[in-house]
Amino acid sequence: MLTTSPRGTQDILPGQSYKFQYVEDTFRDLCRRFGYQEIRTPVFEHTELFQRGVGEATDIVQKEMYTFSDRSNRSLTLKAEGTAPAARAFVEHNMQALTQPIKLFYITPVFRYERPQAGRYRQHEQCGVELFGTLSPQGDAEVIILADSFYRQLGLSHYELFINSVGCPTCRATHGEALRQALGEVLTDLCTDCRARYDRNPMRILDCKNERCQELTVNAPTVRAHLCPECEGHYAQVKQTLSDSSISYKENPRLVRGLDYYTHTAFEFISTGIGAQSAIGGGGRYNGLIETVGGQPTPGVGFGLGVERILLAIEMEGVKIPEPQPLDVFVAALGATASQAGFSLVQKLRRAGLSAEKDLLDRSLKAQLKFAGKLNAKRVIILGEDELTRGIAAVKDMASGEQQEIALADLEQALRK
């Protein structure tokens, strides 16, 4: 047990970690261009934050959270999603007093107890943005466009955007009553979860993944049919703004997402090539969340994107992620004196901004050159007693095989050129 990672987790080794770094760096750069600033919230929060913010009737709270008591018997939960912690930070640090809107992004681990499968782990990486302080439908469109731009910049093309409106509390109350009436006759045939949702949050029944429940609710009334004029207008403007921005989308009236805090717009990006777990990101508007976690009424909209799912989509589409930059210099030294001089040279080159390595196992010159090839070094500096005496180094270009002698005093400048 000590030599295996817990079920649902993974070690990201150097041969894969550069891919995560590439996705994360691409996301950071895009957020910078859209005016979003990074926020880093704790890896665990008070359990009540997720119970109140996400919703006690959600699968996340009921089935998937990693919750524990600390030594002071306080109930804490590993971060189950990124929006509620960002909302808590918004309230705690009085960001409402700052110039609005507030644009935040994060890259964070998320913990969910669920059955591990392709692209889904119990600890996974999530990229997300939160836009606080605006009711404008353009805010909804902006975060959707940001996500779409991110996928396109990564080279993805086999995905679709689905959108819907889940209305406001007034719409949902009307819809909830219509849904209860329509499903009353089949209530006993629904799964245990859906029967529990029937009274507390009937709209979530439409989100059930149970095939039998989907069959029984195929003709159930949707929120779209019960939108109030204000919500209908907001949704129409979001769609118009996306169309004006050349963003293709499809409407899915059953799309309600799995979190209780959503209002108005809900959206998901679905990959067409990674199997059953095909969602690579999603989000929506949540105008009541800040108030729910203890702040003043403040609108918000955002999304969360799973990095592992995105990497799976990248692999399935055959997109090539750039390999790490090759090593600038490898120093091959022969003899104790040359080895010490080579070690000092490596530190000097690193301080000058070059990537440099040196053999630390006293290998033969042949073995050192072979090692330099494995490190993908662009050049090898060969130092021996004779070279040190003459004040020169032999520099070999690993691509062409050409070798020349350069004075040690001129070595740094020559390499930088």
N, C-alpha and C positions, 0 to 999 in steps of 0.2 A: 504493500500500500504506500510505503514511503517513496517509491520510485515511479509512481503513476499519478498523473494529475486527476483531480476529482471529476467525476462524470459530468459531461456538459461543459468542460473547460478545455483549453488548448494552450500549448506552448507555441508561441510565434517565434520561430527560429530565424537566424540571419538571412537564410535563403528565401523567407517570406516577409520578414518585417519591413523590407524596403518597399514592398507593395502597399502595406498599410501606410507607411510614411508618405508615399506618393499620393494616395487618395486624400490623406489628411492635409498635406501641404496644398494640394489643389483646392480643397475646401476652404482653407484659411485664406488663400489668395483671393478667391472669389468673394468671400464674405467681406474682405477688406475693400474690394471694388464696389460692393453694394452698401458700404458704410456701417457694417456690423462689427462690434468689438467683442473680444473674447471674455467669457465669464467662466470661472472654475468654482464649482460648488462641491461640498463634502461628498465623500463616497457613501456616507450613511446619513440619514435624517431621522427626525422623530416620526414614528409610525403614523401618528395622527395626520401628518402632512399628506401622505398618500391616501389615507382613508377618506379624508375630507376633500382633498383636491381631485384625486383620480375617481373616487366614488366607491363606496363600500360594496355595491352590487356588481362591480366589474370583476372579470376573471383575474386581473392583476392582483387586486386586493384579496380576493377570496382564495385564490389557488397558487399564485405565482411569486409572492414576495418572500424574500429571505429576512425574517424578523427574529430578533433576539432581545434579551434583556441584559443590560450591562450590570456592573457590580453595584450600582445604586438602584437597581430594579426599574430602570427607565426602559421603555419599549422603543427600540431603534430598528430601522429597516435599511438594508443596502439599497442604493439608488435603483428604483424600479423603472424610472423613466426620467427624462430631463426637464420637462416643462414645469412641474410642480416645484422642484428645488429653485429654478430660476425665478418663479413667481414669489417664493418665500424670500429670496434674496432681494427682489425688487421692493418688497414691503419692509423688510428689516433695515435696509439701508436707505429708505426714504427716497427711492429713485423717482417717485412721483413729483418731488420738488425740483427735479432737473428738467432741462428743456426737453420737451416731448417731440417726436416719439423716441423711445429708448430701443436701440437695436442691439441685440446680444446674440452671440453664437457660442457653441460649446462643442468639444469633442471629449466624450466621457465614457467610461465603462458603465454598463447597465446590467443588472442582475435579475433574472427571471427563472423561477423553477418551473420548467416545462420539458417536454420530451425532446431531447436533442435530435436534430436532423440536419440535413444539408443546409449550410448557411445560417443555422440558428443554434446558438449555444446558450448555456445558462449564464455565462458571462460573455457579453459581446460588446462591441464598440459602436457608439452611436454619435453621429454628427447631427446637430440641430441648430435652429435659429428661433428666436422669439422676438416679436415686434410688439412692444407695449405702447399704448397711448393713442391709438388712432382707430376710428370707426370706419375709415374710408375703405370702400371695396378695392381701391388701388393697393391697399396694404395686403389684402388677401392675394391679389394678383402678383404683387412683388415677391412674396415668399415662394409662391408656386413657380414663378419665372426663375428665381434663384436656384431652386432645386432642379428645374429642367436644364438650366445652364450648366449646372454641376455635372449632371449625367452626360450632357453633350460634350463638355470639355474633357471628360474622361474617355470619350470615344464611343459611348453607348448609343445605340439607335433602336434596339429591339425592345421597346417598352411603350406603354400607353398610360396616359393620365386620365383618371376617372374622378369626376367631381359630383357633388350633391349639396343640397342645403338641408340641414337638420333643424332649421328654424330657431325660434327663441322660446323661452319658457311658456309663453302664451300659446304659440303654435303647438308645442309639444303636449300641452295639457289637452287640447282639442284632439290631437292625433292619438294620444294615449287612450282616451275614452273610446274613440272609434276602433282602435286596435283591440281593446278588451272585448268590445261587443263582437267583433269579427272572429276573434279566436276563442271565445268562451266555449263554443261547442267542441273544440278540439283540444282544450286545455289539458285534459287528462292524458292525451296522447303525446304531448310535448315532453322533451327531456326535463330532468330535474331542475337544471339551471334556468330553462325558459319558464317553467312554472313559478320559480322564485322571482323571476323578473316581471311576471305578469302584473303584479301589484306595485312593485317598487319602481320599475323603469321598463315598461313594455316595449319601448322602441328598440331596446337592446336585443329583443327576440329576433329582429330582422338580421342581426349580426351573428346569429348562431351558426356554427360550422357543421352541426349535426345534419346529415342528409335527410333524415326523416322530418326534422323540424323545418328544413327548407322546403320540402314538398308540401307540408301542411300549411305553410305561410306564403306560398307562391303568389296567391291573389290577395294577400293582406293589404290593407290601405297603407300607403307610404306617407312620410312627412310632407313630401312635395305637394300632395293634394290638399294639405291643410295649412299651407303657409299664409301668414297674414300679409297684407299689402306691403308693409315695410320690409319684411324678410324676402318677399318675392322681388321687390325692387333691388335690394342689395344683391341678391343672387344674379339677377339679370345684368347688373353693372359689372359684377365679377366676370361673367361669361363674355360680355362685350369687351372688357379690357384685355382678357386673354386673347380673344380673336384679333383685336387691334394689334396685339404684340406677336401675332403669328404663332401662338401656342395652340397646338391641336389637343382636343380633349373629347372625352365621351361622358355622357351623363349616366349615372347609376343611381336610380331612386332608392335602392336598398342600402346604399353605402351610408353607414352611421358611425363607423369607427368604434373602437373598443373602450373608449374613455368617456366618462360622464360629463367632463367639463366642456365638451364641444358645443358651440352654437353657430348658427348660420352655416358658413362654408365648411365642408369636409372634403378631403381629397386623398387619393392614393395613386402612387406610381406602381404599375404592375409590369414586371419583366415577362416577356413572352417565351423565355427559353430556359428557365431554371427550375421547372417542376412545380409541384403542388404549392410549396411555400414561395409564391412568386412576387409578393409585395417587397419592393426595395426601398420604400419610404412612404410617408404620409403625414398628414397633419390637418389643421383647420383653425377656425376661429374659436376663442374661448373668452367671451366678454364677461363672464361671471367669476372667473377663477381667482383673480386678485382679491375680490371681496370675500370669497370663500375661505381663503387662507389668512384673512384678518386685515386686509388693506381697504383703501377707499375704492369705490367702483372704477375700474380701469379696463378698457378693452384690450384684447391681445389676439395675436394670431401667430402661428409658427408651424414647424414640422420637425420630425425626427427621421433620420435615415440610417439604416443598419449597414455598417462598413463591410461585415462579412458577406452579407447578401449582395452588396454592390460588387465585391471582388468575385463572387461566384458568377454574377452576370457578365463581368469583364472577361472571365475565363471562357464562359459559354459562347460569347460573341467573338472570341479569338482576338481581342484587343491586346496589344503588346504594351506592357508597362516598361518604361525606360529602366535599363539596368543601372545599378549604382556606378558612379564615376570610377574609372580605373585608378589604381594607385599611381601617384606621380613618380615616386622614386623608391627603389629598393637598394639598400646599401649592403653589398657583399664584402665582408672583411676576412682576411686570412692572417692569422697570428694574433697573439694577445695584444700587442701594441696597436695594430691596425683595428682590432675589434673595439678597443677603448676609444680610439679616434673616430671610428665609424659611429659608435653610440652618440658621441658628442655632436657629430655631423647631423645625425638624424634629428636631434633636438633643435639644432639651429635651423634646419629646413622646415620643421614643423612650425617654429615661431615665425618663419617667413611666410607661412600660409600654404605650404605645400603638404600633401599627404605623403608620409614617408614611413618606411618600415626597415627593420634590420633583423637578421637571423639571431636568435637567442639560444640556439642549441649547438653551436660550434660545428655546423655541418661542413662538408667539403665544398669547394667552389662549385662543382657540378651539381651537388644537391641544393646549394643555395640558388643557383640559376633556375633549377627546376621549381623550387619553392616560389621564386619571384614570378614565374609563369603562372602558377596556380593563383597567385594574388592579383594577376592581371596588371602587373606593373608596366608602366610605359617605358621606363628607363631603369637600368641597373648601374650603380656606381661601384666599381671594383677597386678595393683598397687592399694593398699588401705592404710589406715592409719596404720593398723597392719603391713603390709609388710614394710612400710617406717620405722617404729619403729625398726623392726628387721633387717633392712638393706638388705632385699632380695626382689626378685620379683618372682611371679609365672609365668612360661613360658609354654604355652600350644601349642603343635603341632596340627595344625588344621586337618592334614591328618589322623593321628593315634588316636588323642584324648588324648594322653599321656600328663601329666602335671608334671613338676618338679620345685623345688625351686632353684634359683641361686642367689648368692650374687650380689648385685648391682655393686660392684667393679669389678666383673668378667663377668658382663653381655655382654659387647661389644665383648670381646674375645670369649665368648661361642657362641654368635650369628654368628660371622664371621666364626667359625669352621663349 
